[in-house]
Amino acid sequence: MKKKVIIAGGTGFIGNYLAAYYRAHGYTVLIISRQPNTVLWTNKTAIINALENAEILINLAGKSVDCRYNDKNKAEILSSRIDTTNTLGTCIQECSHPPKLWINSSTATIYRHAEDRPMTESTGEIGSGFSVGIARQWENAFFNFDLPYTRQIALRMAIVLGEDGGVMRPLKNLVHAGLGGKQGNGKQRFSWIHIEDLKNIILFIQQHEDMQGVYNCSSPQPETNIIFMQLLRKYMHVPFGLPSPKWLLELGAILIRTETELILKSRWVLPERLLKKGFVFTYPNLNKALENILKK
């Protein structure tokens, strides 16, 4: 019988990448979502059947934070994470042969705005505000389950960079439009992870059965916003880019219905636990990552 992988919320950029990899390597991949031809969130029996004898459950479910933080969107951002996590945990408890490993998304945004020093799992300071509150409740819901036969890991993901989606599309549009300069004061740190390294981290966790708990999922070499935008322009062969001051970003965020936090918060995160465990990054620095992503 083929080994089985379950990807919850697996219809987006990251989920499609992981599903393609696992299918290419002989796994049966089942997607839990609200879309047709998948296992539906409303069908608890189907979810339990999908989870039975699974090698790994990867939960990516959650409404995008790329929106205005009004009351309606705030409620949906929270419920889309907590409710799906609770559904999966409850279904695992009802499995006769539960998944060996459950990896749940979390976010590097859980740490405070940091321009003074990096945040690691052991020394990082949890921040405050709406986004941090979401992250804390999400992790609490995940680790609230006592699952003796299922190893649990929360991945505090930085911004995921890849060729076919994520933040690269809007950023490339900005650079092409001549707006690829620094954003705000440009000193804010940009923590990131290449999607191939994200996939390799998941495989690494599968192979090392002593790993559990919280892991920062980010490259070991975050950069400032100034450097990031410079490198984007370099690999896109765009010689200049106008800077975007904070007031302009705030106006633009209203127009495109998003929040400036996504650009201006300084996320300075290091993957201390992964490095200590011996994980080797294929794309440890932005030069190598952007060269790969923008090679076409």
Sequence and secondary structure as in RCSB ss.txt:
>XXXX:A:sequence
MKKKVIIAGGTGFIGNYLAAYYRAHGYTVLIISRQPNTVLWTNKTAIINALENAEILINLAGKSVDCRYNDKNKA
EILSSRIDTTNTLGTCIQECSHPPKLWINSSTATIYRHAEDRPMTESTGEIGSGFSVGIARQWENAFFNFDLPYT
RQIALRMAIVLGEDGGVMRPLKNLVHAGLGGKQGNGKQRFSWIHIEDLKNIILFIQQHEDMQGVYNCSSPQPETN
IIFMQLLRKYMHVPFGLPSPKWLLELGAILIRTETELILKSRWVLPERLLKKGFVFTYPNLNKALENILKK
>XXXX:A:secstr
   EEEEETTTSHHHHHHHHHHHHTT EEEEEESSTTSEETT HHHHHHHHTT SEEEE     S S   HHHHH
HHHHHHHHHHHHHHHHHHT SS  SEEEEEEEGGGB   SSS B TTT  B  SHHHHHHHHHHHHHHT   TTS
EEEEEEE EEEETTEETHHHHHHHHHTT  S BTTS SEE EEEHHHHHHHHHHHHH TT  EEEEES S  EEH
HHHHHHHHHHHT      B HHHHHHHHHHTT  THHHHS   B  HHHHHHT   S  SHHHHHHHHT  
